[in-house]
Amino acid sequence: MLTTTDTKTMAYINLFGVLGTLENLCALDPSAGALLTNKKPISIGFEVKGGPAATITFKNGRCRMEEGVEKCDVKLPFSSCEKFNGLLDGTTTPIPSKGFAHLKFLLKSFVPLTDLLAKYLRPDAEDMKDPEFRAISTRLTLYTAAVAISQAANHDKSGIFSTGLIPDGDIAMNVGGDIGVTLRVRNHHMVTIKERCDKPRAAMTFGNLEIAGQLLRGEVSAMGCICDGSIAMSGMINMIDNVNRILDRVSIYLA
């Protein structure tokens, strides 16, 4: 199995997969929304040279990410994908090119919010003993991994090859009867929709949230779960097979 990664794909995963999960964090954990005390909307734009660009808007204790940085209050430019990836691993401290008046929000709200997200996405054993924490952690991990699958499908060399073998259609990744995401493929390009799919061409269904978390954290293998019935597959198995190949790549990027 290919174990190398590239910095550009990592930048797309970090921006849309990791930071994009802030949307879900604010919706799931009230303490996250409590950090957002701004009375007026504030938007932070991330512009990576040779890589992705997106803006996160914070409003009423919630946030939303959109592509591009045309309408941001604060702009954080990065000279390379490597520099942006350093923001996530703590080796880069960005300097805003716009919006210095909002530095207090960056330091008092945005940084603690990303710290809370990291706590959920890289949990320690003690925190995972709390059922409520574990449920939120697993759900956030699912959303992060699902978006990361699309980014790897569109930017990683191996992922692009696998996506080239997937026909047009929707692939459902469901957990039980209420949680799910949709992987939509059109012309060998994939996007993730953080909603359940009503009419998928293929579906991978986890028996429960615990099984999903174990797989996404690398604690169990997909094949083992399929064999023991804790993961069910239906529809076009070729689509699921190639998604699983991309998921293998994602596990390396998110390790």
KEKOL-768394 format. One record per atom (N, C-alpha, C): residue number from 0; chain; atom name; x, y, z. Coordinates in steps of 0.2 Angstrom, whole numbers, plus 5000, padded with zeros to 4 digits. Layout:
N
NUM_A_CA_X_Y_Z
...
END
This chain:
255
0_A_N_5004_4994_5000
0_A_CA_5000_5000_5000
0_A_C_5004_5006_5000
1_A_N_5003_5011_4996
1_A_CA_5006_5017_4995
1_A_C_5006_5021_5002
2_A_N_5011_5023_5005
2_A_CA_5011_5026_5011
2_A_C_5014_5034_5011
3_A_N_5016_5036_5005
3_A_CA_5018_5043_5005
3_A_C_5012_5048_5004
4_A_N_5013_5054_5006
4_A_CA_5008_5059_5005
4_A_C_5011_5065_5002
5_A_N_5007_5069_4999
5_A_CA_5009_5076_4996
5_A_C_5006_5082_5000
6_A_N_5010_5087_5000
6_A_CA_5008_5093_5004
6_A_C_5001_5096_5002
7_A_N_5000_5096_4995
7_A_CA_4995_5100_4992
7_A_C_4988_5096_4994
8_A_N_4988_5089_4993
8_A_CA_4982_5086_4996
8_A_C_4981_5087_5003
9_A_N_4986_5087_5007
9_A_CA_4986_5088_5014
9_A_C_4983_5094_5016
10_A_N_4985_5100_5012
10_A_CA_4982_5106_5013
10_A_C_4974_5106_5012
11_A_N_4972_5103_5006
11_A_CA_4965_5103_5005
11_A_C_4961_5099_5010
12_A_N_4964_5093_5013
12_A_CA_4961_5090_5018
12_A_C_4961_5094_5024
13_A_N_4966_5097_5026
13_A_CA_4966_5101_5032
13_A_C_4961_5107_5032
14_A_N_4961_5110_5026
14_A_CA_4956_5116_5026
14_A_C_4949_5114_5026
15_A_N_4947_5109_5021
15_A_CA_4940_5108_5020
15_A_C_4938_5102_5024
16_A_N_4942_5097_5026
16_A_CA_4941_5091_5030
16_A_C_4941_5093_5037
17_A_N_4947_5096_5040
17_A_CA_4948_5097_5047
17_A_C_4944_5104_5049
18_A_N_4946_5109_5046
18_A_CA_4943_5116_5048
18_A_C_4936_5116_5046
19_A_N_4934_5113_5041
19_A_CA_4927_5112_5039
19_A_C_4923_5109_5044
20_A_N_4926_5105_5048
20_A_CA_4922_5102_5053
20_A_C_4920_5106_5059
21_A_N_4923_5112_5059
21_A_CA_4921_5117_5064
21_A_C_4913_5118_5064
22_A_N_4910_5118_5058
22_A_CA_4903_5119_5057
22_A_C_4899_5114_5061
23_A_N_4901_5108_5061
23_A_CA_4898_5103_5065
23_A_C_4899_5103_5072
24_A_N_4906_5105_5074
24_A_CA_4907_5106_5081
24_A_C_4903_5111_5084
25_A_N_4902_5116_5081
25_A_CA_4897_5121_5084
25_A_C_4890_5119_5085
26_A_N_4888_5115_5080
26_A_CA_4881_5112_5081
26_A_C_4880_5107_5086
27_A_N_4886_5103_5087
27_A_CA_4885_5097_5092
27_A_C_4887_5099_5099
28_A_N_4891_5103_5100
28_A_CA_4894_5105_5107
28_A_C_4892_5112_5109
29_A_N_4888_5113_5114
29_A_CA_4886_5120_5116
29_A_C_4892_5124_5118
30_A_N_4897_5121_5121
30_A_CA_4903_5124_5123
30_A_C_4907_5128_5118
31_A_N_4906_5125_5112
31_A_CA_4909_5127_5106
31_A_C_4906_5134_5104
32_A_N_4899_5134_5103
32_A_CA_4896_5140_5102
32_A_C_4896_5145_5107
33_A_N_4897_5143_5113
33_A_CA_4898_5148_5118
33_A_C_4905_5152_5118
34_A_N_4910_5149_5114
34_A_CA_4916_5153_5113
34_A_C_4915_5159_5108
35_A_N_4910_5158_5104
35_A_CA_4908_5163_5099
35_A_C_4904_5169_5101
36_A_N_4907_5174_5105
36_A_CA_4903_5179_5108
36_A_C_4903_5185_5103
37_A_N_4905_5185_5097
37_A_CA_4904_5191_5093
37_A_C_4897_5192_5091
38_A_N_4895_5199_5092
38_A_CA_4889_5201_5091
38_A_C_4887_5202_5083
39_A_N_4892_5203_5079
39_A_CA_4891_5204_5072
39_A_C_4895_5198_5069
40_A_N_4893_5196_5063
40_A_CA_4897_5191_5059
40_A_C_4904_5193_5058
41_A_N_4908_5188_5059
41_A_CA_4915_5189_5057
41_A_C_4917_5183_5053
42_A_N_4921_5185_5047
42_A_CA_4923_5179_5043
42_A_C_4931_5179_5042
43_A_N_4933_5173_5042
43_A_CA_4941_5172_5042
43_A_C_4942_5169_5035
44_A_N_4946_5172_5031
44_A_CA_4948_5169_5025
44_A_C_4955_5165_5025
45_A_N_4956_5160_5022
45_A_CA_4962_5156_5022
45_A_C_4964_5155_5014
46_A_N_4969_5158_5013
46_A_CA_4972_5158_5006
46_A_C_4979_5155_5005
47_A_N_4979_5150_5002
47_A_CA_4985_5146_5001
47_A_C_4988_5146_4994
48_A_N_4994_5149_4993
48_A_CA_4997_5149_4987
48_A_C_4998_5142_4984
49_A_N_4995_5141_4978
49_A_CA_4996_5135_4975
49_A_C_4992_5129_4978
50_A_N_4987_5132_4982
50_A_CA_4982_5127_4985
50_A_C_4975_5129_4986
51_A_N_4972_5127_4991
51_A_CA_4965_5129_4992
51_A_C_4964_5136_4995
52_A_N_4958_5138_4995
52_A_CA_4956_5145_4998
52_A_C_4948_5144_5000
53_A_N_4947_5146_5006
53_A_CA_4940_5146_5009
53_A_C_4939_5151_5014
54_A_N_4933_5152_5016
54_A_CA_4931_5157_5021
54_A_C_4926_5154_5026
55_A_N_4928_5155_5032
55_A_CA_4923_5153_5038
55_A_C_4920_5159_5041
56_A_N_4913_5159_5041
56_A_CA_4910_5164_5044
56_A_C_4906_5162_5050
57_A_N_4908_5166_5055
57_A_CA_4905_5165_5062
57_A_C_4899_5169_5064
58_A_N_4894_5166_5065
58_A_CA_4888_5171_5067
58_A_C_4883_5167_5071
59_A_N_4881_5170_5077
59_A_CA_4876_5167_5081
59_A_C_4878_5161_5084
60_A_N_4884_5160_5086
60_A_CA_4886_5154_5089
60_A_C_4887_5148_5084
61_A_N_4887_5149_5078
61_A_CA_4888_5144_5073
61_A_C_4893_5147_5068
62_A_N_4895_5142_5063
62_A_CA_4899_5144_5058
62_A_C_4898_5140_5051
63_A_N_4900_5143_5046
63_A_CA_4899_5140_5039
63_A_C_4905_5142_5035
64_A_N_4907_5136_5031
64_A_CA_4913_5137_5027
64_A_C_4911_5138_5019
65_A_N_4914_5142_5016
65_A_CA_4912_5143_5008
65_A_C_4919_5143_5005
66_A_N_4919_5141_4999
66_A_CA_4926_5142_4995
66_A_C_4927_5149_4993
67_A_N_4933_5151_4992
67_A_CA_4935_5158_4990
67_A_C_4936_5162_4996
68_A_N_4940_5168_4995
68_A_CA_4941_5173_5001
68_A_C_4939_5180_4998
69_A_N_4934_5180_4994
69_A_CA_4932_5187_4991
69_A_C_4929_5191_4996
70_A_N_4925_5188_5001
70_A_CA_4921_5192_5006
70_A_C_4923_5190_5013
71_A_N_4929_5191_5015
71_A_CA_4931_5189_5022
71_A_C_4933_5196_5025
72_A_N_4932_5196_5032
72_A_CA_4934_5201_5036
72_A_C_4942_5201_5038
73_A_N_4944_5195_5039
73_A_CA_4951_5193_5041
73_A_C_4954_5189_5036
74_A_N_4960_5191_5033
74_A_CA_4963_5186_5028
74_A_C_4969_5184_5031
75_A_N_4970_5177_5030
75_A_CA_4976_5174_5033
75_A_C_4980_5171_5026
76_A_N_4985_5174_5024
76_A_CA_4988_5171_5018
76_A_C_4994_5166_5020
77_A_N_4995_5161_5016
77_A_CA_5000_5157_5017
77_A_C_5004_5156_5010
78_A_N_5011_5156_5011
78_A_CA_5015_5157_5005
78_A_C_5016_5150_5001
79_A_N_5013_5144_5005
79_A_CA_5014_5138_5002
79_A_C_5009_5133_5006
80_A_N_5008_5127_5003
80_A_CA_5004_5122_5006
80_A_C_5008_5120_5013
81_A_N_5014_5119_5012
81_A_CA_5018_5117_5018
81_A_C_5017_5122_5024
82_A_N_5017_5129_5023
82_A_CA_5015_5134_5028
82_A_C_5008_5133_5031
83_A_N_5004_5132_5026
83_A_CA_4997_5131_5029
83_A_C_4996_5125_5033
84_A_N_4999_5119_5031
84_A_CA_4999_5113_5035
84_A_C_5002_5114_5042
85_A_N_5007_5119_5042
85_A_CA_5010_5120_5048
85_A_C_5005_5124_5053
86_A_N_5000_5127_5051
86_A_CA_4995_5130_5055
86_A_C_4992_5125_5059
87_A_N_4990_5119_5056
87_A_CA_4987_5113_5059
87_A_C_4991_5110_5064
88_A_N_4998_5109_5063
88_A_CA_5002_5105_5067
88_A_C_5006_5110_5072
89_A_N_5004_5116_5072
89_A_CA_5007_5121_5077
89_A_C_5014_5124_5075
90_A_N_5016_5123_5069
90_A_CA_5023_5126_5068
90_A_C_5023_5132_5064
91_A_N_5017_5134_5062
91_A_CA_5016_5141_5058
91_A_C_5011_5145_5062
92_A_N_5013_5152_5063
92_A_CA_5009_5157_5066
92_A_C_5008_5162_5060
93_A_N_5002_5162_5057
93_A_CA_5000_5166_5052
93_A_C_4999_5174_5054
94_A_N_5001_5178_5049
94_A_CA_5000_5185_5050
94_A_C_4995_5188_5046
95_A_N_4989_5191_5048
95_A_CA_4984_5193_5044
95_A_C_4986_5198_5039
96_A_N_4984_5198_5033
96_A_CA_4985_5203_5028
96_A_C_4979_5208_5028
97_A_N_4974_5206_5032
97_A_CA_4968_5210_5032
97_A_C_4964_5209_5038
98_A_N_4962_5214_5041
98_A_CA_4957_5213_5047
98_A_C_4961_5213_5054
99_A_N_4966_5217_5055
99_A_CA_4969_5217_5061
99_A_C_4965_5219_5067
100_A_N_4959_5222_5066
100_A_CA_4955_5224_5071
100_A_C_4951_5218_5074
101_A_N_4952_5213_5071
101_A_CA_4948_5207_5073
101_A_C_4953_5202_5077
102_A_N_4959_5204_5078
102_A_CA_4964_5200_5081
102_A_C_4962_5197_5088
103_A_N_4958_5200_5092
103_A_CA_4955_5198_5098
103_A_C_4951_5192_5097
104_A_N_4947_5192_5091
104_A_CA_4942_5186_5090
104_A_C_4947_5180_5088
105_A_N_4952_5181_5084
105_A_CA_4956_5176_5082
105_A_C_4959_5172_5088
106_A_N_4962_5177_5093
106_A_CA_4965_5174_5099
106_A_C_4960_5171_5104
107_A_N_4955_5174_5105
107_A_CA_4950_5173_5111
107_A_C_4945_5168_5109
108_A_N_4943_5167_5102
108_A_CA_4938_5163_5100
108_A_C_4940_5158_5095
109_A_N_4943_5160_5090
109_A_CA_4945_5155_5085
109_A_C_4950_5150_5087
110_A_N_4956_5152_5090
110_A_CA_4961_5147_5093
110_A_C_4958_5142_5098
111_A_N_4954_5145_5103
111_A_CA_4951_5140_5108
111_A_C_4946_5135_5104
112_A_N_4943_5137_5099
112_A_CA_4938_5133_5095
112_A_C_4942_5128_5092
113_A_N_4947_5129_5088
113_A_CA_4951_5124_5085
113_A_C_4955_5119_5090
114_A_N_4956_5122_5096
114_A_CA_4959_5118_5101
114_A_C_4954_5112_5103
115_A_N_4948_5115_5104
115_A_CA_4942_5110_5106
115_A_C_4941_5105_5100
116_A_N_4941_5107_5094
116_A_CA_4941_5102_5088
116_A_C_4946_5097_5089
117_A_N_4952_5099_5090
117_A_CA_4958_5095_5090
117_A_C_4957_5090_5096
118_A_N_4954_5092_5101
118_A_CA_4953_5087_5107
118_A_C_4948_5082_5105
119_A_N_4943_5083_5101
119_A_CA_4938_5078_5098
119_A_C_4941_5074_5093
120_A_N_4945_5077_5089
120_A_CA_4948_5073_5083
120_A_C_4954_5069_5085
121_A_N_4957_5071_5090
121_A_CA_4963_5067_5093
121_A_C_4962_5066_5100
122_A_N_4957_5062_5102
122_A_CA_4955_5061_5109
122_A_C_4960_5057_5113
123_A_N_4960_5058_5120
123_A_CA_4964_5054_5124
123_A_C_4959_5049_5127
124_A_N_4962_5043_5129
124_A_CA_4958_5038_5132
124_A_C_4954_5040_5137
125_A_N_4956_5044_5142
125_A_CA_4951_5046_5147
125_A_C_4945_5050_5145
126_A_N_4946_5054_5140
126_A_CA_4940_5058_5137
126_A_C_4935_5053_5134
127_A_N_4938_5048_5131
127_A_CA_4934_5043_5127
127_A_C_4930_5038_5131
128_A_N_4931_5039_5138
128_A_CA_4927_5035_5143
128_A_C_4920_5038_5144
129_A_N_4919_5044_5142
129_A_CA_4913_5048_5143
129_A_C_4909_5046_5136
130_A_N_4903_5043_5137
130_A_CA_4899_5041_5131
130_A_C_4897_5047_5127
131_A_N_4895_5053_5130
131_A_CA_4893_5059_5126
131_A_C_4899_5061_5122
132_A_N_4905_5062_5125
132_A_CA_4911_5064_5122
132_A_C_4912_5060_5116
133_A_N_4912_5053_5117
133_A_CA_4914_5048_5112
133_A_C_4909_5049_5106
134_A_N_4903_5050_5108
134_A_CA_4898_5050_5102
134_A_C_4899_5056_5098
135_A_N_4901_5062_5101
135_A_CA_4902_5068_5097
135_A_C_4909_5067_5093
136_A_N_4914_5064_5097
136_A_CA_4920_5063_5093
136_A_C_4920_5059_5087
137_A_N_4916_5053_5088
137_A_CA_4915_5049_5082
137_A_C_4911_5052_5076
138_A_N_4906_5056_5078
138_A_CA_4902_5059_5073
138_A_C_4907_5065_5069
139_A_N_4911_5068_5073
139_A_CA_4915_5073_5070
139_A_C_4921_5070_5066
140_A_N_4923_5064_5068
140_A_CA_4928_5060_5064
140_A_C_4925_5058_5058
141_A_N_4918_5056_5058
141_A_CA_4915_5054_5052
141_A_C_4915_5059_5047
142_A_N_4913_5065_5049
142_A_CA_4912_5071_5044
142_A_C_4919_5073_5042
143_A_N_4924_5073_5046
143_A_CA_4931_5075_5044
143_A_C_4933_5070_5038
144_A_N_4932_5063_5040
144_A_CA_4935_5058_5035
144_A_C_4931_5058_5029
145_A_N_4924_5060_5029
145_A_CA_4920_5060_5023
145_A_C_4922_5065_5018
146_A_N_4924_5071_5021
146_A_CA_4926_5077_5017
146_A_C_4933_5075_5014
147_A_N_4937_5072_5019
147_A_CA_4944_5071_5017
147_A_C_4944_5066_5011
148_A_N_4939_5061_5011
148_A_CA_4939_5056_5005
148_A_C_4938_5060_4999
149_A_N_4934_5065_4998
149_A_CA_4933_5069_4992
149_A_C_4939_5073_4990
150_A_N_4942_5076_4995
150_A_CA_4949_5079_4994
150_A_C_4954_5075_4991
151_A_N_4955_5069_4994
151_A_CA_4960_5064_4992
151_A_C_4958_5061_4985
152_A_N_4951_5060_4984
152_A_CA_4949_5058_4977
152_A_C_4950_5063_4972
153_A_N_4951_5069_4973
153_A_CA_4952_5074_4968
153_A_C_4959_5077_4967
154_A_N_4963_5076_4973
154_A_CA_4970_5079_4972
154_A_C_4975_5074_4973
155_A_N_4974_5068_4977
155_A_CA_4980_5063_4978
155_A_C_4980_5059_4972
156_A_N_4987_5058_4970
156_A_CA_4988_5054_4964
156_A_C_4984_5047_4964
157_A_N_4985_5043_4969
157_A_CA_4982_5037_4970
157_A_C_4974_5038_4970
158_A_N_4972_5043_4974
158_A_CA_4965_5044_4974
158_A_C_4962_5046_4968
159_A_N_4965_5050_4964
159_A_CA_4963_5052_4957
159_A_C_4962_5045_4953
160_A_N_4966_5041_4953
160_A_CA_4966_5034_4949
160_A_C_4960_5031_4951
161_A_N_4959_5030_4958
161_A_CA_4953_5026_4960
161_A_C_4946_5030_4958
162_A_N_4946_5036_4959
162_A_CA_4940_5040_4957
162_A_C_4939_5039_4949
163_A_N_4944_5038_4945
163_A_CA_4943_5037_4938
163_A_C_4939_5031_4937
164_A_N_4939_5026_4942
164_A_CA_4936_5020_4941
164_A_C_4929_5020_4943
165_A_N_4927_5025_4946
165_A_CA_4920_5026_4949
165_A_C_4915_5029_4945
166_A_N_4909_5026_4943
166_A_CA_4904_5029_4939
166_A_C_4900_5034_4942
167_A_N_4897_5038_4938
167_A_CA_4893_5044_4941
167_A_C_4888_5041_4946
168_A_N_4886_5044_4951
168_A_CA_4881_5042_4956
168_A_C_4883_5044_4963
169_A_N_4878_5043_4968
169_A_CA_4879_5044_4975
169_A_C_4881_5038_4979
170_A_N_4886_5039_4983
170_A_CA_4887_5033_4988
170_A_C_4886_5035_4995
171_A_N_4882_5031_4998
171_A_CA_4880_5033_5005
171_A_C_4885_5030_5010
172_A_N_4887_5034_5015
172_A_CA_4890_5031_5021
172_A_C_4885_5033_5027
173_A_N_4882_5027_5029
173_A_CA_4877_5028_5035
173_A_C_4879_5025_5041
174_A_N_4877_5028_5047
174_A_CA_4878_5025_5053
174_A_C_4871_5024_5056
175_A_N_4869_5018_5057
175_A_CA_4863_5016_5060
175_A_C_4857_5019_5055
176_A_N_4852_5022_5059
176_A_CA_4846_5024_5055
176_A_C_4846_5032_5054
177_A_N_4850_5036_5057
177_A_CA_4849_5043_5057
177_A_C_4855_5047_5055
178_A_N_4862_5044_5055
178_A_CA_4868_5048_5054
178_A_C_4870_5046_5047
179_A_N_4872_5050_5043
179_A_CA_4875_5048_5036
179_A_C_4877_5054_5032
180_A_N_4882_5052_5027
180_A_CA_4884_5057_5023
180_A_C_4884_5054_5016
181_A_N_4884_5059_5011
181_A_CA_4884_5057_5004
181_A_C_4890_5059_5000
182_A_N_4893_5054_4997
182_A_CA_4899_5055_4992
182_A_C_4896_5055_4985
183_A_N_4896_5061_4982
183_A_CA_4893_5062_4975
183_A_C_4899_5062_4970
184_A_N_4898_5058_4965
184_A_CA_4903_5057_4960
184_A_C_4900_5059_4953
185_A_N_4903_5064_4950
185_A_CA_4901_5067_4943
185_A_C_4907_5068_4939
186_A_N_4907_5064_4933
186_A_CA_4913_5065_4929
186_A_C_4920_5064_4932
187_A_N_4920_5059_4937
187_A_CA_4926_5057_4941
187_A_C_4928_5062_4945
188_A_N_4924_5066_4947
188_A_CA_4925_5071_4952
188_A_C_4921_5070_4958
189_A_N_4923_5070_4964
189_A_CA_4919_5069_4970
189_A_C_4918_5075_4975
190_A_N_4912_5075_4977
190_A_CA_4911_5080_4983
190_A_C_4907_5077_4988
191_A_N_4908_5079_4994
191_A_CA_4905_5077_5000
191_A_C_4899_5081_5002
192_A_N_4893_5078_5004
192_A_CA_4887_5082_5006
192_A_C_4886_5079_5013
193_A_N_4886_5083_5018
193_A_CA_4885_5080_5025
193_A_C_4878_5079_5027
194_A_N_4875_5075_5023
194_A_CA_4868_5073_5024
194_A_C_4867_5066_5021
195_A_N_4862_5063_5024
195_A_CA_4860_5056_5022
195_A_C_4858_5056_5014
196_A_N_4859_5051_5011
196_A_CA_4857_5050_5004
196_A_C_4851_5046_5003
197_A_N_4846_5048_5000
197_A_CA_4840_5045_4999
197_A_C_4840_5039_4994
198_A_N_4843_5040_4988
198_A_CA_4843_5035_4983
198_A_C_4851_5034_4980
199_A_N_4855_5031_4985
199_A_CA_4862_5030_4982
199_A_C_4862_5024_4977
200_A_N_4868_5024_4973
200_A_CA_4869_5019_4969
200_A_C_4873_5013_4973
201_A_N_4876_5015_4978
201_A_CA_4880_5011_4983
201_A_C_4879_5013_4990
202_A_N_4880_5009_4995
202_A_CA_4879_5011_5002
202_A_C_4884_5007_5006
203_A_N_4887_5010_5011
203_A_CA_4891_5007_5016
203_A_C_4888_5009_5022
204_A_N_4885_5004_5026
204_A_CA_4881_5005_5032
204_A_C_4884_5002_5038
205_A_N_4886_5007_5043
205_A_CA_4889_5004_5049
205_A_C_4884_5002_5054
206_A_N_4885_4997_5058
206_A_CA_4879_4995_5062
206_A_C_4878_5000_5068
207_A_N_4883_5003_5070
207_A_CA_4882_5009_5075
207_A_C_4888_5013_5075
208_A_N_4887_5019_5079
208_A_CA_4892_5024_5079
208_A_C_4899_5021_5082
209_A_N_4899_5016_5086
209_A_CA_4905_5013_5089
209_A_C_4909_5010_5083
210_A_N_4905_5006_5079
210_A_CA_4909_5003_5074
210_A_C_4912_5008_5069
211_A_N_4908_5013_5067
211_A_CA_4911_5018_5063
211_A_C_4917_5021_5066
212_A_N_4917_5023_5072
212_A_CA_4923_5026_5075
212_A_C_4929_5021_5075
213_A_N_4928_5015_5077
213_A_CA_4933_5010_5077
213_A_C_4937_5010_5070
214_A_N_4932_5010_5065
214_A_CA_4935_5009_5058
214_A_C_4939_5016_5056
215_A_N_4936_5021_5057
215_A_CA_4939_5028_5056
215_A_C_4945_5029_5060
216_A_N_4946_5026_5066
216_A_CA_4952_5027_5070
216_A_C_4957_5022_5069
217_A_N_4955_5017_5064
217_A_CA_4960_5012_5062
217_A_C_4961_5007_5067
218_A_N_4956_5006_5071
218_A_CA_4956_5001_5077
218_A_C_4953_4994_5074
219_A_N_4949_4994_5068
219_A_CA_4947_4988_5065
219_A_C_4948_4989_5058
220_A_N_4948_4983_5054
220_A_CA_4948_4983_5047
220_A_C_4941_4983_5044
221_A_N_4940_4986_5038
221_A_CA_4934_4986_5034
221_A_C_4932_4979_5033
222_A_N_4937_4975_5030
222_A_CA_4936_4968_5028
222_A_C_4933_4964_5034
223_A_N_4936_4965_5040
223_A_CA_4934_4961_5046
223_A_C_4927_4963_5048
224_A_N_4925_4969_5047
224_A_CA_4919_4972_5049
224_A_C_4914_4969_5044
225_A_N_4915_4969_5038
225_A_CA_4911_4966_5033
225_A_C_4910_4959_5034
226_A_N_4915_4955_5036
226_A_CA_4914_4948_5037
226_A_C_4910_4946_5043
227_A_N_4911_4950_5048
227_A_CA_4907_4949_5054
227_A_C_4900_4952_5054
228_A_N_4898_4956_5049
228_A_CA_4892_4959_5048
228_A_C_4891_4966_5051
229_A_N_4896_4968_5054
229_A_CA_4895_4975_5057
229_A_C_4895_4981_5052
230_A_N_4897_4979_5046
230_A_CA_4897_4984_5041
230_A_C_4893_4980_5035
231_A_N_4888_4983_5032
231_A_CA_4884_4981_5027
231_A_C_4885_4985_5021
232_A_N_4886_4981_5015
232_A_CA_4887_4984_5008
232_A_C_4881_4983_5004
233_A_N_4879_4987_5000
233_A_CA_4874_4986_4995
233_A_C_4875_4990_4989
234_A_N_4872_4988_4983
234_A_CA_4872_4992_4977
234_A_C_4878_4990_4973
235_A_N_4881_4995_4970
235_A_CA_4887_4994_4965
235_A_C_4893_4993_4970
236_A_N_4895_4987_4971
236_A_CA_4901_4986_4975
236_A_C_4908_4989_4973
237_A_N_4908_4990_4966
237_A_CA_4914_4993_4963
237_A_C_4915_5000_4966
238_A_N_4910_5003_4967
238_A_CA_4910_5010_4969
238_A_C_4913_5010_4977
239_A_N_4910_5006_4981
239_A_CA_4912_5005_4988
239_A_C_4919_5003_4988
240_A_N_4921_4998_4984
240_A_CA_4928_4996_4984
240_A_C_4933_5001_4983
241_A_N_4932_5006_4978
241_A_CA_4936_5011_4976
241_A_C_4936_5016_4982
242_A_N_4930_5018_4985
242_A_CA_4930_5022_4990
242_A_C_4934_5020_4996
243_A_N_4934_5013_4997
243_A_CA_4938_5010_5003
243_A_C_4946_5011_5001
244_A_N_4947_5011_4995
244_A_CA_4954_5012_4993
244_A_C_4956_5019_4995
245_A_N_4952_5024_4993
245_A_CA_4953_5031_4995
245_A_C_4953_5032_5002
246_A_N_4949_5028_5006
246_A_CA_4949_5029_5013
246_A_C_4955_5027_5016
247_A_N_4958_5022_5013
247_A_CA_4965_5019_5015
247_A_C_4970_5025_5015
248_A_N_4970_5029_5009
248_A_CA_4974_5035_5009
248_A_C_4973_5040_5014
249_A_N_4966_5041_5015
249_A_CA_4964_5046_5020
249_A_C_4967_5045_5027
250_A_N_4967_5038_5029
250_A_CA_4969_5036_5035
250_A_C_4977_5038_5036
251_A_N_4980_5038_5031
251_A_CA_4987_5040_5031
251_A_C_4988_5047_5032
252_A_N_4984_5051_5028
252_A_CA_4984_5059_5029
252_A_C_4982_5061_5036
253_A_N_4977_5058_5038
253_A_CA_4975_5060_5045
253_A_C_4978_5057_5051
254_A_N_4983_5052_5050
254_A_CA_4986_5049_5055
254_A_C_4990_5054_5060
END
